[in-house]
Amino acid sequence: MSIRRGILDDLDFLVEVDLLNEGYTTSGDMPQNADEASAHRNKIAAFLTDEERGVFIVDNLRQSRIAMIMYRVRNCDIHEDYEIFSELQRSVFPTDGRFIQIFQLWVAPARRREGLATTLKREVEEEAVRRNIRLIYTHSEESNSVVLHLNRRLGYRKVRRGTIWDEVIRVSLVKEL
């Protein structure tokens, strides 16, 4: 088993995983036509090409992709398209406002409960340290007790509970490095 950075050859896999709808509720905003599918593909491709985003992938010995995590570098002072950060107390964030947001974490169903999610989250923590970033943000549906337990075990603390983009209750968590 190996962990590596994602490359453009991984794009189809990443788009497929993002559309799986495993472990979270969707509001029906999945791509419906060719233009929406193209926009979605471009959104995911940015995690492979933008230096402020990234992907780590776990391959097994047969070079099959069995897990992945996607992240992006954010700044709480620049809200862009994601207003949840304006709802969090400014004191949650480092002085410079920079943090890493976990965008997506996925492990193949047959490989769950093997520590792969923990390994990937720790890889993102190491990436944060390399970038001199001292905070990781993530959120999960309140009903996803497995992921919430994983985050608590890894040292994440709850900073918010409520809806974000739909009516589903999500728990926002941060980990200071």
C-alpha positions as CSV (number, residue, x, y, z in Angstrom):
1,M,0.0,0.0,0.0
2,S,1.3,3.5,-0.8
3,I,0.1,7.1,-0.4
4,R,0.8,9.5,-3.2
5,R,-0.3,12.9,-4.5
6,G,-3.1,12.9,-7.0
7,I,-2.4,13.5,-10.6
8,L,-4.5,14.3,-13.6
9,D,-4.8,10.6,-14.5
10,D,-6.8,10.3,-11.3
11,L,-9.5,12.8,-12.4
12,D,-12.1,10.2,-13.5
13,F,-11.7,8.3,-10.2
14,L,-12.1,11.5,-8.2
15,V,-15.2,12.7,-10.1
16,E,-16.7,9.2,-9.7
17,V,-16.1,9.2,-6.0
18,D,-17.5,12.7,-5.5
19,L,-20.7,11.6,-7.2
20,L,-21.1,8.4,-5.1
21,N,-23.1,10.0,-2.4
22,E,-21.7,7.7,0.3
23,G,-22.0,8.9,3.9
24,Y,-23.7,12.2,3.3
25,T,-27.0,13.6,2.1
26,T,-27.3,15.5,-1.1
27,S,-29.8,18.2,-2.0
28,G,-30.2,17.0,-5.5
29,D,-27.5,19.3,-6.9
30,M,-25.6,16.6,-8.8
31,P,-24.8,17.4,-12.4
32,Q,-27.9,16.9,-14.6
33,N,-26.7,17.9,-18.1
34,A,-23.5,18.1,-20.1
35,D,-22.7,21.7,-19.0
36,E,-23.2,20.9,-15.3
37,A,-21.1,17.7,-15.6
38,S,-18.3,19.7,-17.3
39,A,-18.4,22.3,-14.5
40,H,-18.3,19.6,-11.9
41,R,-15.3,17.9,-13.6
42,N,-13.5,21.2,-13.7
43,K,-14.2,21.8,-10.0
44,I,-12.7,18.5,-9.1
45,A,-9.8,19.0,-11.6
46,A,-8.8,22.1,-9.7
47,F,-7.8,19.9,-6.8
48,L,-5.1,18.4,-9.1
49,T,-3.9,21.6,-10.7
50,D,-4.3,24.5,-8.2
51,E,-1.4,24.9,-5.8
52,E,-3.8,25.9,-3.1
53,R,-5.6,22.5,-3.3
54,G,-4.5,18.9,-3.3
55,V,-5.3,15.2,-3.2
56,F,-3.7,12.3,-1.5
57,I,-4.6,8.8,-2.8
58,V,-4.0,5.4,-1.3
59,D,-3.1,2.7,-3.8
60,N,-3.0,-1.0,-2.9
61,L,-0.3,-3.4,-4.3
62,R,-2.3,-3.9,-7.5
63,Q,-2.2,-0.1,-8.0
64,S,-6.0,0.2,-7.4
65,R,-7.1,3.4,-5.7
66,I,-8.7,2.4,-2.4
67,A,-8.9,5.7,-0.5
68,M,-8.5,9.5,-1.1
69,I,-8.7,12.8,0.6
70,M,-9.1,16.2,-1.0
71,Y,-8.2,19.5,0.7
72,R,-7.9,23.2,0.0
73,V,-6.0,26.0,1.6
74,R,-8.5,28.7,2.8
75,N,-8.3,32.1,4.5
76,C,-11.2,32.9,6.9
77,D,-10.8,36.6,5.9
78,I,-11.7,35.8,2.3
79,H,-15.1,34.1,2.3
80,E,-15.4,33.4,-1.4
81,D,-18.3,31.1,-2.1
82,Y,-18.5,29.4,1.3
83,E,-20.1,31.6,4.0
84,I,-19.9,29.0,6.8
85,F,-16.6,30.5,7.9
86,S,-18.2,33.9,8.5
87,E,-20.4,32.2,11.1
88,L,-17.5,30.9,13.1
89,Q,-15.9,33.0,15.8
90,R,-12.7,34.7,14.4
91,S,-10.8,33.4,17.5
92,V,-11.2,29.9,16.1
93,F,-8.7,30.7,13.3
94,P,-5.0,31.5,13.4
95,T,-3.9,35.1,13.4
96,D,-3.1,35.0,9.7
97,G,-6.5,33.5,8.9
98,R,-5.0,30.6,6.9
99,F,-6.3,27.0,7.4
100,I,-6.8,23.8,5.4
101,Q,-10.3,22.6,4.8
102,I,-10.9,18.9,4.2
103,F,-13.2,18.8,1.1
104,Q,-13.7,15.1,0.7
105,L,-12.6,11.9,2.4
106,W,-13.4,8.5,1.0
107,V,-12.4,4.9,1.6
108,A,-13.5,1.9,-0.5
109,P,-16.3,0.1,1.4
110,A,-14.3,-3.2,1.6
111,R,-11.3,-1.3,3.1
112,R,-13.1,0.7,5.8
113,R,-12.0,0.3,9.5
114,E,-8.4,-0.4,8.5
115,G,-7.0,3.0,9.5
116,L,-6.8,4.5,6.0
117,A,-8.9,7.5,6.8
118,T,-6.7,8.2,9.8
119,T,-3.6,7.8,7.6
120,L,-5.0,10.3,5.1
121,K,-6.0,12.8,7.7
122,R,-2.5,12.7,9.2
123,E,-1.0,13.2,5.7
124,V,-3.1,16.4,5.3
125,E,-1.8,17.5,8.8
126,E,1.8,17.0,7.6
127,E,0.9,19.0,4.4
128,A,-0.4,21.8,6.6
129,V,2.8,21.8,8.6
130,R,4.9,21.9,5.4
131,R,2.9,24.9,4.4
132,N,3.2,26.6,7.8
133,I,-0.6,26.3,8.4
134,R,-1.7,25.5,11.9
135,L,-5.4,24.7,11.6
136,I,-7.5,22.0,9.8
137,Y,-11.2,22.5,9.4
138,T,-13.7,19.7,8.5
139,H,-17.4,19.0,8.9
140,S,-19.6,16.0,8.9
141,E,-23.2,15.2,9.1
142,E,-24.3,14.9,12.7
143,S,-25.7,11.4,12.0
144,N,-22.3,10.2,10.8
145,S,-21.1,8.9,14.1
146,V,-18.2,6.9,12.7
147,V,-16.5,10.0,11.1
148,L,-17.3,12.2,14.1
149,H,-15.7,9.6,16.4
150,L,-12.6,9.5,14.1
151,N,-12.3,13.3,14.2
152,R,-12.6,13.4,18.0
153,R,-10.0,10.6,18.3
154,L,-7.6,12.6,16.1
155,G,-8.0,15.7,18.3
156,Y,-10.6,17.7,16.4
157,R,-12.9,19.8,18.5
158,K,-16.5,20.9,17.7
159,V,-16.9,24.6,16.9
160,R,-20.3,24.7,15.3
161,R,-23.5,22.6,14.9
162,G,-26.2,23.5,12.4
163,T,-27.1,23.6,8.7
164,I,-24.7,24.8,6.1
165,W,-26.0,24.6,2.5
166,D,-29.2,22.6,3.1
167,E,-31.4,21.5,6.0
168,V,-29.0,18.7,7.2
169,I,-27.4,19.2,10.6
170,R,-23.6,19.2,10.3
171,V,-20.9,19.4,12.9
172,S,-18.0,21.7,12.1
173,L,-14.7,20.7,13.7
174,V,-11.2,22.1,13.8
175,K,-7.8,20.7,14.8
176,E,-5.0,23.0,15.9
177,L,-1.5,21.7,14.9
